[in-house]
Amino acid sequence: MSAALVSKLLSLGVAGFPTVKVTRQAIGATTISAGRVELVVSSLVEQGVSIDGLNSCTDSVQCPQGQTCQSDLTCK
């Protein structure tokens, strides 16, 4: 992914336990006597990501000292 795309995604905001989903898709088509035939092949991958300064949590005991777990699953 390009740095520009990553910057745009981060500008949308972050929450605890961030992931990115990427779909790769290929489409092929042809016309036969019975009509048009189209084949779509796709693959989806979801990967957890780490973001500097973001601590994910489900409970305040997972947060650094002095921070508490927020409703968006981040320590603040």
ROTOR-210366 format. One record per atom (N, C-alpha, C, CB): residue number from 1; atom name; x, y negated, z negated. Coordinates in pm, whole numbers, plus 50000, padded with zeros to 5 digits. Glycine has a CB too. Layout:
<sites>
NUM, CA, X, Y, Z
...
</sites>
This chain:
<sites>
1, N, 50085, 50118, 50000
1, CA, 50000, 50000, 50000
1, C, 50089, 49876, 50000
1, CB, 49904, 50000, 49878
2, N, 50047, 49778, 50071
2, CA, 50124, 49654, 50077
2, C, 50110, 49575, 49947
2, CB, 50080, 49569, 50197
3, N, 50210, 49492, 49920
3, CA, 50206, 49407, 49801
3, C, 50087, 49312, 49806
3, CB, 50336, 49327, 49787
4, N, 50054, 49263, 49924
4, CA, 49940, 49171, 49938
4, C, 49809, 49241, 49900
4, CB, 49931, 49118, 50082
5, N, 49794, 49367, 49940
5, CA, 49672, 49440, 49906
5, C, 49666, 49468, 49756
5, CB, 49664, 49572, 49985
6, N, 49778, 49505, 49697
6, CA, 49782, 49528, 49552
6, C, 49746, 49400, 49477
6, CB, 49920, 49578, 49509
7, N, 49799, 49286, 49521
7, CA, 49767, 49157, 49457
7, C, 49618, 49127, 49466
7, CB, 49848, 49043, 49521
8, N, 49558, 49154, 49582
8, CA, 49414, 49130, 49598
8, C, 49333, 49219, 49505
8, CB, 49371, 49153, 49744
9, N, 49374, 49345, 49493
9, CA, 49302, 49437, 49405
9, C, 49314, 49392, 49260
9, CB, 49356, 49579, 49420
10, N, 49432, 49353, 49217
10, CA, 49451, 49308, 49079
10, C, 49373, 49181, 49049
10, CB, 49598, 49286, 49051
11, N, 49354, 49095, 49150
11, CA, 49279, 48971, 49129
11, C, 49132, 48998, 49100
11, CB, 49292, 48880, 49251
12, N, 49085, 49117, 49132
12, CA, 48946, 49154, 49103
12, C, 48927, 49186, 48955
12, CB, 48905, 49274, 49187
13, N, 49037, 49209, 48884
13, CA, 49031, 49238, 48741
13, C, 49067, 49382, 48713
13, CB, 48892, 49207, 48686
14, N, 49096, 49410, 48587
14, CA, 49134, 49544, 48546
14, C, 49057, 49582, 48420
14, CB, 49286, 49554, 48522
15, N, 49048, 49712, 48398
15, CA, 48987, 49765, 48276
15, C, 49070, 49887, 48236
15, CB, 48835, 49803, 48297
16, N, 49035, 49947, 48125
16, CA, 49110, 50061, 48077
16, C, 49103, 50180, 48170
16, CB, 49060, 50100, 47941
17, N, 49209, 50259, 48170
17, CA, 49222, 50380, 48250
17, C, 49199, 50354, 48399
17, CB, 49125, 50483, 48200
18, N, 49275, 50259, 48458
18, CA, 49255, 50225, 48600
18, C, 49296, 50339, 48693
18, CB, 49334, 50098, 48634
19, N, 49223, 50352, 48801
19, CA, 49254, 50449, 48907
19, C, 49236, 50380, 49041
19, CB, 49163, 50575, 48896
20, N, 49294, 50442, 49141
20, CA, 49273, 50397, 49277
20, C, 49227, 50518, 49358
20, CB, 49403, 50332, 49338
21, N, 49127, 50498, 49442
21, CA, 49077, 50604, 49530
21, C, 49111, 50565, 49673
21, CB, 48922, 50625, 49512
22, N, 49173, 50658, 49744
22, CA, 49211, 50633, 49883
22, C, 49149, 50743, 49969
22, CB, 49367, 50629, 49900
23, N, 49082, 50703, 50076
23, CA, 49024, 50799, 50169
23, C, 49093, 50784, 50304
23, CB, 48871, 50778, 50183
24, N, 49136, 50896, 50356
24, CA, 49195, 50900, 50490
24, C, 49094, 50969, 50579
24, CB, 49335, 50974, 50491
25, N, 49066, 50909, 50696
25, CA, 48960, 50962, 50781
25, C, 49004, 50962, 50927
25, CB, 48833, 50880, 50765
26, N, 48971, 51070, 50995
26, CA, 48996, 51080, 51139
26, C, 48864, 51117, 51206
26, CB, 49108, 51186, 51172
27, N, 48836, 51051, 51318
27, CA, 48710, 51075, 51390
27, C, 48743, 51104, 51535
27, CB, 48613, 50953, 51377
28, N, 48683, 51209, 51586
28, CA, 48699, 51242, 51728
28, C, 48561, 51267, 51787
28, CB, 48791, 51365, 51748
29, N, 48545, 51234, 51914
29, CA, 48415, 51252, 51978
29, C, 48432, 51285, 52125
29, CB, 48328, 51126, 51961
30, N, 48334, 51354, 52176
30, CA, 48331, 51384, 52319
30, C, 48186, 51399, 52361
30, CB, 48413, 51513, 52353
31, N, 48162, 51389, 52489
31, CA, 48028, 51408, 52544
31, C, 48026, 51537, 52623
31, CB, 47984, 51287, 52633
32, N, 47926, 51620, 52593
32, CA, 47906, 51745, 52666
32, C, 47767, 51742, 52728
32, CB, 47924, 51870, 52573
33, N, 47733, 51846, 52804
33, CA, 47604, 51846, 52874
33, C, 47485, 51834, 52779
33, CB, 47590, 51972, 52957
34, N, 47499, 51886, 52657
34, CA, 47389, 51880, 52560
34, C, 47384, 51746, 52485
34, CB, 47400, 51993, 52460
35, N, 47486, 51663, 52502
35, CA, 47488, 51535, 52432
35, C, 47626, 51503, 52378
35, CB, 47386, 51535, 52319
36, N, 47630, 51420, 52277
36, CA, 47757, 51376, 52218
36, C, 47789, 51461, 52095
36, CB, 47751, 51225, 52180
37, N, 47915, 51501, 52083
37, CA, 47962, 51576, 51968
37, C, 48068, 51491, 51897
37, CB, 48021, 51717, 52010
38, N, 48052, 51478, 51766
38, CA, 48147, 51398, 51689
38, C, 48197, 51481, 51571
38, CB, 48082, 51265, 51641
39, N, 48327, 51477, 51547
39, CA, 48388, 51546, 51434
39, C, 48451, 51442, 51343
39, CB, 48494, 51650, 51481
40, N, 48415, 51448, 51216
40, CA, 48472, 51357, 51117
40, C, 48542, 51442, 51011
40, CB, 48360, 51265, 51052
41, N, 48671, 51415, 50991
41, CA, 48749, 51484, 50889
41, C, 48800, 51378, 50793
41, CB, 48867, 51567, 50953
42, N, 48776, 51400, 50663
42, CA, 48823, 51302, 50565
42, C, 48879, 51372, 50442
42, CB, 48709, 51206, 50526
43, N, 48964, 51300, 50373
43, CA, 49025, 51349, 50251
43, C, 49030, 51234, 50151
43, CB, 49168, 51407, 50278
44, N, 48987, 51262, 50028
44, CA, 48984, 51161, 49923
44, C, 49082, 51200, 49813
44, CB, 48840, 51145, 49865
45, N, 49163, 51103, 49770
45, CA, 49256, 51123, 49661
45, C, 49231, 51014, 49558
45, CB, 49404, 51122, 49710
46, N, 49219, 51053, 49432
46, CA, 49208, 50956, 49322
46, C, 49330, 50972, 49234
46, CB, 49075, 50977, 49241
47, N, 49397, 50862, 49206
47, CA, 49521, 50865, 49129
47, C, 49516, 50759, 49020
47, CB, 49643, 50843, 49221
48, N, 49553, 50797, 48901
48, CA, 49565, 50701, 48792
48, C, 49683, 50608, 48819
48, CB, 49582, 50773, 48656
49, N, 49672, 50484, 48779
49, CA, 49780, 50387, 48800
49, C, 49816, 50322, 48667
49, CB, 49738, 50279, 48903
50, N, 49940, 50278, 48659
50, CA, 49981, 50203, 48540
50, C, 50001, 50057, 48580
50, CB, 50112, 50263, 48478
51, N, 49959, 49969, 48493
51, CA, 49968, 49826, 48516
51, C, 50045, 49766, 48399
51, CB, 49826, 49760, 48531
52, N, 50154, 49697, 48430
52, CA, 50235, 49635, 48324
52, C, 50149, 49549, 48233
52, CB, 50348, 49551, 48385
53, N, 50162, 49572, 48103
53, CA, 50089, 49491, 48005
53, C, 49950, 49542, 47972
53, CB, 50079, 49353, 48054
54, N, 49901, 49644, 48044
54, CA, 49767, 49698, 48018
54, C, 49780, 49825, 47936
54, CB, 49691, 49725, 48151
55, N, 49720, 49824, 47818
55, CA, 49714, 49943, 47733
55, C, 49570, 49990, 47730
55, CB, 49768, 49913, 47588
56, N, 49545, 50112, 47779
56, CA, 49411, 50169, 47779
56, C, 49385, 50238, 47646
56, CB, 49393, 50268, 47895
57, N, 49257, 50243, 47607
57, CA, 49223, 50302, 47478
57, C, 49078, 50349, 47476
57, CB, 49249, 50202, 47364
58, N, 49051, 50440, 47383
58, CA, 48913, 50475, 47350
58, C, 48886, 50447, 47202
58, CB, 48885, 50624, 47382
59, N, 48995, 50415, 47129
59, CA, 48986, 50385, 46986
59, C, 49101, 50293, 46950
59, CB, 48988, 50516, 46901
60, N, 49081, 50208, 46852
60, CA, 49183, 50110, 46815
60, C, 49313, 50173, 46765
60, CB, 49129, 50020, 46709
61, N, 49309, 50298, 46719
61, CA, 49433, 50362, 46674
61, C, 49530, 50384, 46790
61, CB, 49402, 50496, 46606
62, N, 49481, 50377, 46914
62, CA, 49565, 50392, 47033
62, C, 49631, 50261, 47074
62, CB, 49483, 50447, 47149
63, N, 49596, 50152, 47010
63, CA, 49646, 50020, 47046
63, C, 49770, 49984, 46965
63, CB, 49537, 49915, 47026
64, N, 49853, 49896, 47022
64, CA, 49966, 49844, 46945
64, C, 49916, 49773, 46819
64, CB, 50051, 49748, 47032
65, N, 50000, 49767, 46718
65, CA, 49963, 49704, 46591
65, C, 49915, 49561, 46614
65, CB, 50083, 49705, 46492
66, N, 49803, 49527, 46552
66, CA, 49746, 49393, 46564
66, C, 49645, 49379, 46676
66, CB, 49856, 49295, 46584
67, N, 49627, 49485, 46757
67, CA, 49529, 49481, 46866
67, C, 49417, 49580, 46838
67, CB, 49597, 49511, 47002
68, N, 49301, 49556, 46900
68, CA, 49189, 49648, 46885
68, C, 49138, 49688, 47023
68, CB, 49075, 49584, 46802
69, N, 49073, 49803, 47027
69, CA, 49017, 49855, 47152
69, C, 48890, 49777, 47187
69, CB, 48987, 50008, 47141
70, N, 48886, 49723, 47307
70, CA, 48772, 49642, 47352
70, C, 48672, 49728, 47428
70, CB, 48821, 49525, 47442
71, N, 48556, 49671, 47457
71, CA, 48450, 49746, 47527
71, C, 48490, 49784, 47670
71, CB, 48322, 49663, 47531
72, N, 48590, 49715, 47727
72, CA, 48638, 49752, 47862
72, C, 48752, 49853, 47856
72, CB, 48684, 49626, 47940
73, N, 48771, 49913, 47735
73, CA, 48873, 50017, 47713
73, C, 49015, 49967, 47725
73, CB, 48852, 50128, 47808
74, N, 49037, 49840, 47691
74, CA, 49171, 49782, 47688
74, C, 49202, 49732, 47548
74, CB, 49184, 49667, 47792
75, N, 49330, 49732, 47514
75, CA, 49375, 49680, 47385
75, C, 49399, 49530, 47397
75, CB, 49504, 49752, 47338
76, N, 49345, 49454, 47301
76, CA, 49369, 49310, 47296
76, C, 49377, 49267, 47152
76, CB, 49258, 49231, 47369
</sites>
